[in-house]
Amino acid sequence: MTDGHKPKDDNTLSSASNIDNLPGRLIATHLLVIISVLCLCTLVSSLDALLITTALSTITDAIGGQAQYVWIANSFVVSSTVVQPLYAQLSNIFGRRNPMLVALVLFSLGSGIAGGARNVAMLIAGRSVQGLGSAGLFVLSDLIVCDLVPLRERAKYMGIVISTGSLGTTLGLIIGGAIARADWRWCFYINLPLAIPSLGDMVVFLRLKHEREPTWTHAQKRVDFVGALIFIPSTTSLLLGLVVGDTVHPWGSWRTIVPIVLGVVGILGFLAHQASSICKKPSVPPRLFQHRTSGTAFFLCFTSSVLLNRTTYCLPFYFQSVKVVSPLKSGVNVLPFSIFMIPAAMMGGGLLSKFGHYKPLQWVGFGLISIACGLFSLLDANSHTAAWACLQIIVAVGLGLILTSILPAICAPLDEKAVAVANGTFSFIRSFGFIWGITLPSIIFNARFDQLAPRIEDADLRLRLTGGVAYGYANSGLITSLAGNSRDQVISAYTDALKTTWYAAVGFAVASFFAVCVGKHIVLRTNLETQFGLEEGTAGGTAGKRDDVEAVPETAKSG
C-alpha cells in the first residue's frame, strides 16, 4: 500500500477509497455535466428507436416506401446491434472520449440524412448511419459511468441513465405520432437540437485518460479485425432473417431460413475463433462467460431484454387490436408503465448501492413480472382502466428493479480491465434480446391466431388475416373499419391469441427467476481501478489513480 495505510481485507475500504468520500467527488461540475449529457444521449438514442414506430405509416405514404417499410423500420436496429462489441474494444485502445464523439457525430449525421431524405434509399441509409452512432451511445454511456464510479455505486447512476432511456421509449410512441401529423421529417430533425449540444459538452467536459499506443501499427494489432469480419456479417444475416420472417417472407421460406442458418453458423464460428490461439485480442473473451455469476447475468440480460421489449410492444398492441384505439392513444395508455419504471430503476440502483446485494432485486423483479404477465392474460375488450393500469405498474416495478442489477452482477467476478468488453457484450445481448422481444410474440401470436381464425365467419376477412399477417394488421386501421359480428369475432380472436403470448412471457420470467439461484453473491467493490478516469486537473481527476485497489474477492475467483 503506497499511501501508508495498513493493509485491509477485501471487504474493508481504505481511507483513500472510502465510499463516504464519493458524494463530494460526484458533485464536481465535470462529473455532473458528464452524467447529465450521458442521460441526454441515452434519451436521444432510445427516443429515436421508438419514434418511427407510430410515424412509419405516415412516412411510407409520404416517401413512397410501402414495399420497403421493413427495412425503414429495422435498418436502425440492425446497424446499432452488430457493431457494439467492436465499439467496446476500440474504446480500450483509443479511450472512451474519441469513440463517443464519433458516435455522436454519426448519430447527428444520420438524423440529418434521414430527415432530408428524398427517396427510400436515402432514408434507409440515414437510419443505418443513425444506428451506427446509436450503438456507440448505448455502449459508451454505460462504460463511462463504470469509469467514473466504483462497482457498488454504479447501479445508482446507471439507474438515472437507464431511466432516461425508458422515458425516451415511451415518449417516442407518443411524440412520433404527433410529429408525423405535422411534418414527418422532424421525427429525425428533432434529434439535432439534443445531439449537437451534447457533442459540444462532451468536447469540453469529457476529458478521460487512456494509455496512448506508441504507434498506429501497434494500435491496429489490438483490434480483432478477423473477429469483426466474422461477427458483423453473421449477426447481420441472423438479424435480417429475424426481421423479414413473417413480414416480407414466411418463416418456412428459404429466404428466411438461409440467412438465419448462415447467421447462427457464423456466430458459432466467431465464438470458436474467440477461444482459439489465433485470436490474440478477442472482442468477446470466453472468460466473460466462464464464471457462473457473470454467465448467469448475461442470460438474465437477454431474458429481461426480451421481456422489456415484449411488454413495450404488446401493451400498445393490446390497446390497438383489442381496445381498438389509435396508435397515439395507445402510446398515452402505456404511460403508467414508463412513469413507474423510471423511479423503480432509480430505487433499485439506490438499494444496490446501499446494501450491495443484487440477487434479491432480481428475485423480486422477475417474481413481479411473472405475476403481472400472468394477469395480463386476463385482459380483454371490457377490462377496466384501473385493471390494465395497475398491472402496468407491477410489471414496470419488476423490470425497473432488474435493469440496474444486471451489469453489476456481470462485472462483480471480473477484473476492471474486462469492463469494456463486458459492457460491449452486455449491450449487444441487450439489443439482441430486444429484437427477440418483437420476433417471439409475433411468431406465437400469428400461429395461435391461425388456429382461432375459424371463428371468423367472413371467409374473405379470415383469409386476409391468416397466414402469419394478423400481428401486422393490429395498427393498420382494419379492425376499426369493421362492424357488427365481424368486428366482435376478430377482436375475440386477437384477444385469445394475445393471451398465448403472455403465457410465453410468464415462462420466460419464471425461468429467469430460478436462474437467479445459479449466480453467486459476490461483494461489490467499493473502490475504483481504471486507466480511464478523469484527466488530472479536472474535478474529480484523481479517479483511477489509487494504489489501494480492492482485489476481486477470493469467492469470486472460483465458479
C-alpha positions in Angstrom: 0.0 0.0 0.0 1.7 3.1 -1.1 -0.4 5.5 1.0 1.0 4.2 4.2 -2.2 2.7 5.5 -2.2 -0.8 6.9 -3.4 -3.5 4.6 -7.0 -4.4 4.9 -9.0 -7.4 3.8 -11.1 -7.4 0.6 -14.2 -6.3 2.3 -12.7 -3.2 4.0 -12.3 0.2 2.5 -9.1 2.1 2.7 -9.4 5.8 3.6 -8.5 6.9 0.1 -11.3 4.9 -1.4 -13.9 5.2 1.4 -17.4 5.4 -0.1 -18.2 8.3 2.2 -15.8 10.4 0.1 -17.7 9.6 -3.1 -20.5 12.1 -2.9 -18.1 15.0 -2.6 -16.4 13.9 -5.7 -19.6 13.4 -7.6 -20.9 16.9 -7.1 -18.0 18.2 -9.0 -19.0 20.2 -12.1 -17.3 17.9 -14.6 -19.0 14.8 -13.3 -22.4 16.3 -13.0 -22.2 17.6 -16.6 -20.9 14.2 -17.9 -23.7 12.2 -16.2 -26.3 14.7 -17.4 -25.0 14.5 -21.0 -25.0 10.7 -20.8 -28.6 10.9 -19.8 -29.4 13.1 -22.7 -27.5 10.8 -25.2 -29.4 7.8 -23.9 -32.7 9.7 -24.1 -32.0 10.7 -27.7 -31.0 7.2 -28.9 -33.9 5.5 -27.2 -36.4 8.1 -28.4 -35.2 7.7 -31.9 -35.5 3.9 -31.8 -39.3 4.1 -31.0 -40.1 7.4 -32.6 -40.6 5.8 -36.0 -43.0 3.2 -34.7 -46.2 5.3 -34.8 -44.9 7.5 -37.6 -44.0 4.7 -40.0 -47.2 4.6 -42.0 -47.2 8.4 -42.5 -43.5 8.3 -43.6 -44.1 5.5 -46.1 -47.1 7.3 -47.5 -45.1 10.5 -48.0 -42.0 9.0 -49.4 -43.5 6.0 -51.3 -41.7 3.3 -49.4 -44.6 0.9 -48.5 -42.8 -2.1 -50.1 -39.6 -1.3 -48.1 -41.2 -0.5 -44.7 -39.5 -3.4 -43.0 -36.1 -2.0 -43.9 -37.0 1.5 -43.0 -38.1 0.3 -39.6 -35.3 -2.1 -38.9 -32.1 -0.8 -40.6 -31.5 1.3 -37.5 -31.9 -1.8 -35.2 -29.6 -4.0 -37.3 -26.8 -1.4 -37.6 -27.0 -0.4 -34.0 -26.7 -4.0 -32.8 -23.9 -5.6 -34.9 -21.1 -3.1 -34.0 -21.5 -2.8 -30.3 -18.7 -5.3 -29.3 -16.3 -3.5 -31.7 -17.1 -0.1 -30.1 -16.1 -1.6 -26.7 -12.8 -2.9 -28.0 -11.9 0.3 -29.8 -12.7 2.3 -26.6 -10.0 0.2 -24.8 -7.5 1.2 -27.5 -8.4 4.8 -28.3 -10.0 5.8 -25.0 -13.7 6.5 -24.3 -13.7 10.1 -25.5 -12.9 9.8 -29.2 -15.3 6.9 -29.9 -18.1 8.7 -28.0 -17.5 11.8 -30.1 -17.5 9.7 -33.3 -20.8 8.1 -32.2 -22.5 11.5 -31.6 -21.3 12.8 -35.0 -22.6 9.6 -36.8 -25.9 9.9 -35.0 -26.3 13.5 -35.8 -25.2 13.0 -39.4 -27.7 10.1 -39.8 -30.5 12.1 -38.4 -29.8 14.9 -40.9 -29.7 12.4 -43.8 -32.9 10.7 -42.7 -34.7 14.0 -42.2 -33.7 15.3 -45.6 -34.3 12.1 -47.4 -35.8 12.4 -50.9 -36.2 8.7 -51.6 -36.4 5.4 -49.7 -32.8 4.5 -50.3 -31.6 7.8 -48.7 -33.9 7.3 -45.7 -32.6 3.7 -45.1 -29.0 5.0 -45.4 -29.7 7.7 -42.9 -31.3 5.3 -40.5 -28.3 2.9 -40.8 -25.9 5.7 -40.1 -28.0 6.7 -37.1 -27.8 3.1 -35.9 -24.0 3.1 -36.1 -23.9 6.2 -33.9 -26.5 4.9 -31.5 -24.5 1.7 -31.0 -21.7 3.8 -29.6 -24.0 5.8 -27.4 -25.5 2.6 -25.9 -22.2 1.0 -25.1 -20.1 4.0 -24.1 -22.8 5.6 -21.8 -22.6 2.6 -19.5 -18.9 2.3 -19.9 -18.2 5.9 -18.9 -20.3 5.5 -15.8 -18.2 2.5 -14.9 -15.0 4.6 -15.3 -16.3 7.3 -13.0 -17.7 5.4 -10.0 -16.9 2.2 -8.2 -18.8 -1.0 -8.9 -21.1 -0.8 -5.9 -22.1 2.8 -6.7 -22.6 2.2 -10.5 -26.2 0.9 -10.2 -27.3 4.2 -8.6 -26.1 6.3 -11.5 -26.9 3.7 -14.2 -30.4 3.8 -12.8 -30.6 7.5 -13.6 -29.1 7.0 -17.1 -31.3 3.9 -17.9 -34.4 5.7 -16.6 -34.0 8.5 -19.2 -33.8 5.7 -21.8 -37.1 4.3 -20.6 -38.6 7.8 -20.7 -37.5 8.1 -24.4 -39.0 4.7 -25.2 -42.5 5.9 -24.1 -42.2 9.4 -25.4 -41.1 8.0 -28.7 -44.5 6.3 -29.1 -46.4 9.5 -28.3 -44.2 12.1 -30.0 -43.8 10.1 -33.1 -47.5 10.1 -33.9 -47.9 13.8 -33.0 -44.9 14.9 -35.1 -45.8 12.8 -38.1 -49.1 14.6 -38.4 -47.3 17.9 -38.8 -44.1 17.1 -40.6 -42.6 13.6 -40.6 -39.1 14.9 -41.2 -39.0 16.3 -37.7 -39.1 12.7 -36.4 -35.4 12.8 -37.3 -34.6 16.5 -37.2 -35.7 16.6 -33.5 -32.5 14.7 -32.6 -30.2 17.5 -33.8 -31.1 20.1 -31.1 -30.3 17.4 -28.5 -27.4 15.6 -30.0 -25.3 18.7 -31.2 -25.2 20.4 -27.8 -24.3 17.0 -26.3 -21.4 16.8 -28.7 -20.2 20.3 -27.6 -20.5 19.4 -23.9 -18.6 16.2 -24.5 -15.7 18.0 -26.3 -15.4 20.4 -23.3 -16.0 18.2 -20.3 -15.4 14.5 -21.3 -11.6 14.5 -20.7 -10.8 10.9 -19.7 -7.4 9.4 -19.6 -6.2 6.5 -21.6 -2.8 5.0 -22.4 -2.0 6.1 -25.9 -0.5 3.4 -28.2 3.1 4.1 -29.2 2.4 3.7 -33.0 -0.7 3.3 -35.2 0.5 -0.1 -36.2 0.6 -1.2 -32.6 -2.9 0.0 -32.1 -4.2 -1.9 -35.1 -2.7 -5.1 -33.8 -5.0 -4.8 -30.7 -8.2 -4.7 -32.9 -9.9 -8.0 -33.5 -10.3 -7.5 -37.3 -10.8 -11.1 -38.1 -13.4 -11.5 -35.3 -15.2 -8.4 -36.6 -15.2 -9.7 -40.2 -16.9 -12.9 -38.9 -19.2 -11.3 -36.3 -20.7 -8.4 -38.2 -21.8 -10.2 -41.3 -23.0 -13.2 -39.3 -25.0 -11.1 -36.9 -26.4 -9.0 -39.7 -27.5 -12.2 -41.6 -29.2 -13.6 -38.5 -31.0 -10.3 -37.7 -32.1 -9.9 -41.3 -33.6 -13.4 -41.2 -35.5 -12.5 -38.0 -36.6 -9.2 -39.4 -38.0 -10.5 -42.7 -39.6 -13.6 -41.2 -43.4 -13.4 -41.2 -43.3 -9.9 -42.6 -41.6 -10.0 -46.0 -41.3 -13.8 -46.3 -42.9 -16.7 -44.4 -40.9 -18.4 -41.7 -40.7 -21.5 -43.9 -39.3 -19.7 -46.9 -35.7 -20.3 -47.9 -35.3 -16.5 -48.0 -35.9 -16.5 -44.2 -34.2 -19.8 -43.2 -31.0 -19.4 -45.1 -30.0 -16.0 -43.5 -30.8 -17.4 -40.1 -28.8 -20.6 -40.6 -25.8 -18.7 -42.0 -26.0 -16.3 -39.1 -26.1 -19.0 -36.5 -23.2 -20.9 -38.1 -21.2 -17.7 -38.4 -21.7 -16.7 -34.7 -20.7 -20.2 -33.6 -17.6 -19.8 -35.8 -17.0 -16.4 -34.2 -17.1 -17.9 -30.7 -14.7 -20.7 -31.7 -12.3 -18.0 -33.1 -12.5 -16.0 -29.9 -11.5 -19.1 -27.9 -8.7 -20.1 -30.3 -5.0 -19.3 -30.0 -5.3 -17.4 -33.3 -7.2 -14.6 -31.7 -4.7 -12.6 -29.6 -7.1 -9.8 -28.6 -10.7 -11.2 -28.5 -13.5 -8.7 -28.6 -15.7 -11.1 -26.7 -13.3 -13.1 -24.5 -14.6 -16.5 -23.4 -13.6 -15.7 -19.8 -16.7 -13.4 -19.6 -18.9 -16.5 -19.5 -16.7 -18.8 -17.5 -17.8 -17.7 -14.1 -21.3 -18.8 -13.2 -22.3 -15.4 -11.8 -21.4 -13.4 -14.9 -22.6 -16.2 -17.2 -26.0 -16.2 -15.4 -26.2 -12.4 -15.5 -25.6 -12.4 -19.3 -28.5 -14.9 -19.6 -30.7 -12.6 -17.4 -29.7 -9.7 -19.6 -31.1 -11.5 -22.6 -34.3 -12.6 -20.9 -35.0 -9.3 -19.3 -34.5 -7.5 -22.6 -36.9 -9.9 -24.3 -39.5 -9.2 -21.5 -38.9 -5.5 -21.6 -39.4 -5.2 -25.4 -42.2 -7.7 -25.4 -44.1 -5.6 -22.8 -43.3 -2.3 -24.7 -44.8 -3.7 -27.9 -47.5 -6.0 -26.6 -49.2 -3.3 -24.4 -49.8 -0.9 -27.4 -50.7 -4.0 -29.4 -53.4 -4.8 -26.8 -54.8 -1.3 -26.9 -54.9 -1.1 -30.7 -56.2 -4.6 -31.5 -58.4 -5.4 -28.5 -59.4 -2.0 -27.2 -59.3 -0.6 -30.8 -57.8 2.8 -30.1 -55.4 4.8 -32.3 -51.6 4.4 -32.1 -51.3 7.8 -30.5 -53.9 6.9 -27.8 -52.2 3.6 -27.2 -49.0 5.4 -26.5 -50.8 7.5 -23.9 -52.3 4.4 -22.3 -48.9 2.9 -21.6 -47.7 5.9 -19.6 -48.2 4.1 -16.3 -45.6 1.6 -17.4 -42.9 4.1 -18.1 -43.8 6.5 -15.4 -43.3 3.8 -12.7 -40.4 2.0 -14.3 -38.2 5.2 -14.0 -38.4 5.6 -10.2 -38.3 1.8 -9.8 -34.9 1.7 -11.7 -33.6 4.5 -9.6 -34.8 2.8 -6.4 -33.2 -0.4 -7.4 -29.9 1.3 -8.1 -30.1 3.1 -4.7 -30.8 -0.2 -2.9 -28.0 -2.0 -4.6 -25.6 0.8 -3.8 -26.7 0.8 -0.1 -26.8 -2.9 0.6 -24.6 -4.3 -2.2 -26.9 -7.3 -2.9 -28.2 -7.8 -6.5 -29.8 -11.2 -6.2 -32.8 -10.1 -4.0 -33.6 -7.4 -6.5 -33.5 -9.9 -9.4 -35.8 -12.3 -7.5 -38.3 -9.7 -6.6 -38.2 -8.2 -10.1 -38.7 -11.5 -12.0 -41.4 -12.5 -9.5 -43.4 -9.3 -10.1 -43.0 -9.8 -13.9 -44.3 -13.4 -13.6 -47.3 -12.2 -11.7 -48.1 -9.3 -14.0 -47.7 -11.3 -17.2 -50.0 -13.9 -15.9 -52.6 -11.3 -15.0 -52.2 -9.6 -18.4 -53.6 -12.8 -20.0 -56.9 -12.0 -18.3 -57.3 -8.7 -20.0 -60.0 -8.3 -22.8 -62.0 -5.7 -24.5 -64.1 -5.0 -21.4 -61.2 -4.7 -18.9 -61.4 -1.6 -16.7 -58.8 1.1 -16.9 -57.8 0.5 -13.3 -57.0 -3.1 -14.1 -54.6 -2.6 -17.0 -53.1 0.5 -15.3 -52.3 -1.4 -12.1 -50.8 -4.3 -14.0 -48.6 -2.0 -15.9 -47.3 -0.6 -12.6 -46.5 -4.1 -11.3 -44.5 -5.1 -14.4 -42.8 -1.7 -14.5 -41.5 -2.0 -10.9 -40.3 -5.5 -11.7 -38.4 -4.5 -14.8 -37.1 -1.4 -13.1 -35.5 -3.4 -10.3 -33.8 -5.7 -12.7 -32.5 -3.2 -15.2 -29.9 -1.7 -12.8 -28.9 -5.0 -11.2 -27.7 -7.0 -14.2 -24.4 -5.2 -15.2 -23.0 -5.1 -11.6 -23.6 -8.8 -11.4 -21.7 -9.3 -14.7 -18.8 -7.2 -13.5 -18.6 -8.5 -9.9 -16.4 -11.5 -10.7 -14.4 -9.8 -13.4 -11.4 -7.5 -13.1 -11.7 -3.9 -14.1 -9.6 -4.5 -17.2 -12.5 -6.5 -18.6 -15.1 -3.8 -18.0 -15.1 -2.5 -21.6 -15.6 -5.9 -23.4 -18.1 -6.9 -20.7 -20.1 -3.7 -21.4 -19.9 -4.3 -25.1 -21.1 -7.8 -24.8 -23.8 -6.7 -22.3 -25.0 -4.0 -24.8 -25.1 -6.5 -27.7 -27.0 -9.1 -25.8 -29.4 -6.5 -24.6 -30.1 -5.3 -28.1 -30.3 -8.8 -29.4 -32.9 -9.6 -26.7 -34.9 -6.5 -27.8 -35.2 -8.0 -31.3 -36.4 -11.3 -30.0 -38.8 -9.4 -27.8 -40.6 -8.4 -31.0 -40.0 -11.6 -33.0 -41.1 -14.2 -30.5 -44.5 -12.6 -29.7 -45.2 -12.2 -33.5 -44.4 -15.9 -34.1 -46.5 -17.1 -31.2 -49.4 -14.7 -31.9 -49.7 -15.5 -35.6 -49.6 -19.2 -35.0 -52.3 -19.1 -32.4 -54.4 -16.6 -34.4 -54.4 -19.0 -37.4 -55.8 -21.7 -35.0 -58.5 -19.4 -33.8 -59.4 -18.0 -37.3 -62.3 -20.4 -38.0 -64.4 -18.4 -35.5 -64.4 -15.5 -38.1 -67.4 -16.2 -40.3 -66.5 -13.9 -43.2 -64.3 -16.1 -45.4 -62.6 -13.2 -47.2 -61.8 -11.5 -44.0 -60.5 -14.7 -42.5 -58.3 -15.3 -45.5 -56.9 -11.8 -45.3 -55.9 -12.2 -41.6 -54.4 -15.7 -41.7 -51.1 -16.9 -43.0 -48.9 -15.0 -40.5 -50.1 -11.5 -41.1 -52.5 -10.8 -38.2 -49.9 -9.3 -36.0 -49.0 -6.7 -38.6 -52.6 -5.7 -39.1 -53.2 -4.5 -35.5 -52.4 -0.9 -36.2 -53.4 -0.8 -39.8 -57.0 0.5 -39.1 -58.6 -2.7 -40.4 -60.2 -3.5 -37.1 -61.6 0.0 -36.8 -63.2 -0.3 -40.2 -65.1 -3.5 -39.2 -68.6 -3.6 -37.8 -71.1 -6.0 -36.2 -70.3 -9.7 -35.8 -67.1 -9.5 -37.9 -65.6 -6.9 -35.6 -66.5 -8.9 -32.5 -65.1 -12.1 -33.9 -61.8 -10.5 -35.0 -61.4 -8.9 -31.6 -62.2 -12.2 -29.9 -59.5 -14.0 -31.9 -57.0 -11.2 -31.2 -57.8 -11.3 -27.5 -57.2 -15.0 -27.1 -54.2 -15.1 -29.4 -52.6 -12.3 -27.3 -53.2 -14.3 -24.1 -50.9 -17.0 -25.5 -48.1 -14.5 -25.9 -48.5 -13.5 -22.2 -48.3 -17.2 -21.2 -45.0 -17.5 -23.0 -43.8 -14.3 -21.2 -44.7 -16.0 -17.9 -42.4 -18.9 -18.9 -39.5 -16.6 -19.6 -40.0 -14.7 -16.3 -40.3 -17.9 -14.2 -37.2 -19.4 -15.9 -35.3 -16.2 -15.1 -36.5 -16.3 -11.5 -35.0 -19.7 -10.9 -31.9 -18.9 -13.0 -31.0 -16.2 -10.4 -30.3 -19.1 -8.0 -27.4 -20.2 -10.2 -25.4 -17.0 -9.7 -23.4 -16.4 -6.5 -23.4 -13.4 -4.3 -20.1 -11.5 -4.6 -19.2 -8.5 -2.6 -19.2 -5.5 -4.9 -16.0 -3.4 -5.0 -16.3 -0.1 -3.3 -13.2 1.5 -4.7 -12.1 2.1 -8.3 -9.4 0.9 -10.5 -9.4 2.2 -14.0 -7.0 3.6 -16.6 -9.8 5.8 -18.0 -10.6 8.2 -15.1 -10.9 11.9 -15.5 -7.7 13.7 -16.6 -5.5 15.4 -14.0 -6.6 18.9 -13.3 -10.3 18.3 -13.8 -12.9 18.0 -11.0 -12.6 14.5 -9.6 -9.5 14.0 -11.6 -8.0 11.6 -9.0 -10.3 8.9 -10.2 -8.5 5.8 -11.3 -5.1 6.8 -9.7 -5.3 4.8 -6.5 -2.8 2.2 -5.4 -5.0 0.8 -2.7 -7.3 -1.0 -5.0 -9.5 -3.8 -3.7 -8.8 -7.1 -5.4 -11.6 -9.4 -6.6 -12.7 -11.4 -3.6 -11.4 -14.9 -3.4 -15.0 -16.2 -3.5 -15.3 -14.5 -7.0 -12.4 -16.3 -8.5 -14.0 -19.7 -8.5 -17.1 -20.7 -10.4 
